[in-house]
Amino acid sequence: MKKYLLTPGPTPLPPQVRQAAAQDIIHHRTAQFQKIFTEANQGLKYVFQTQNDIFTFAASGTGAMEAAVVNLLSRGDTALTVEGGKFGERWRELCSAYGINTEVIKVEWGKAVSPEEIKKRLNSSKKIKAVFTTLCETSTGVTNDIAAIGRIVKDTEAVLVVDAISGLGAIDLKTDAWSCDLVVSGSQKGLMLPPGLGFVSVSPKAAKLVASAQSPRYYFDFRLAKKALDKNDTAFTPAISLIIALNQAINLLKEQGLEKVFLRHKKMAEATRSAVRALGLKLFAPTAASDVVTAVKVPAEIDGEKLVKTMRDVYGVTIAGGQSEMKGKLFRIAHMGYIEEFDIIVCISCLEQVLLQMGYHLELGKAVAEAEKVFAKKE
Ligand SMILES: *Cc1c(COP(=O)(O)O)cnc(C)c1O
């Protein structure tokens, strides 16, 4: 059975990336690897849209999130976190694991955080040293307005931390222009790589906190990473194959150019949303819908988990279900990374077939046609 992967991580691998990852292992303390690593670091700066240092760890995205927390803060410090989904919650959980106090902005799932609310909290509590946010809240399919949040946090003592694990390389995130102090990402989403690399960019404003933070840290210590990076090196054995593959993935992004890559994601998202609406289904996040993942409410008469399972096991089309409190109540179609127009058409067609089988009333082909209409529109 031919397989299609439309989940918000991991995402499919382009053949060029697979080939790059399959090359012979070379030793990392060599001029040969240093050249590859230098290219990777320059390429990451292009994707992050930054001049800041970017540290690369052999870890999943959450490892890089943990690195952000331990390198900025100390036990007893106060941070502001935004919770509008599972990944926003992770910031609070990470902080509490290290004895860092959190003030939490609760956001209704499916909505974006109001930048004004962040401003209010920063004004009323001068203790806040860091603001932890999420570019795309993958659990709800919402994109937050990081540019607006950046304009607010920039004028305070606090640093802005952005979880861009889902979204980087697929939707716009201007690290420098939007004053994002720490941007965290991972390999297996927009970057079209296998899981296993975590990235963090660090601004000069954040570097001051890195020097004074007292949280316990060893592998993720940015001071060690910086010392090594300044010599085009890594403190520990890097995930060599993934870094070789990273260069290939970044080359693909450069070939298309970030602007066109963002536009492709925007169109796929628009097509997916139109298709879903044509089926009479409701978007979970109609106002701040993300261009990398579309979350859809499962109609009351349909078993959401069975829908996802049937698409995967019977038809080979893997989408994601809902997480935590939305388990069984949502399905999520990712259009991120190495996904193109016809992958979306396949997915929508499969969705129609399975919904029909499950007794949902629909007209076959209508949703596919709506998606096609979006793709047929000329710019
Ligand atoms: C996937 C994801 C994570 C977690 O990354 P892992 O690589 O699974 O550790 C964190 N935040 C967001 C927004 C994500 O989409």
The ligand as an SDF file (V2000), in Angstrom:
LIG
                    3D

 15 15  0  0  0  0  0  0  0  0999 V2000
    6.1390   18.7740   17.7650 C   0  0  0  0  0  0  0  0  0  0  0  0
    6.1170   19.9250   18.6680 C   0  0  0  0  0  0  0  0  0  0  0  0
    6.8530   19.9420   19.8560 C   0  0  0  0  0  0  0  0  0  0  0  0
    7.5740   18.7330   20.3850 C   0  0  0  0  0  0  0  0  0  0  0  0
    8.6560   18.3830   19.6780 O   0  0  0  0  0  0  0  0  0  0  0  0
    9.3430   16.9460   19.9070 P   0  0  0  0  0  0  0  0  0  0  0  0
   10.3080   16.9390   18.7730 O   0  0  0  0  0  0  0  0  0  0  0  0
    8.2700   15.9230   19.8210 O   0  0  0  0  0  0  0  0  0  0  0  0
   10.0120   16.9670   21.2140 O   0  0  0  0  0  0  0  0  0  0  0  0
    6.8410   21.0930   20.6030 C   0  0  0  0  0  0  0  0  0  0  0  0
    6.1540   22.1680   20.2250 N   0  0  0  0  0  0  0  0  0  0  0  0
    5.4160   22.1840   19.0970 C   0  0  0  0  0  0  0  0  0  0  0  0
    4.6640   23.4090   18.7470 C   0  0  0  0  0  0  0  0  0  0  0  0
    5.3830   21.0650   18.2850 C   0  0  0  0  0  0  0  0  0  0  0  0
    4.6280   21.0760   17.1800 O   0  0  0  0  0  0  0  0  0  0  0  0
  1  2  1  0
  2  3  1  0
  2 14  2  0
  3  4  1  0
  3 10  2  0
  4  5  1  0
  5  6  1  0
  6  7  2  0
  6  8  1  0
  6  9  1  0
 10 11  1  0
 11 12  2  0
 12 13  1  0
 12 14  1  0
 14 15  1  0
M  END
$$$$
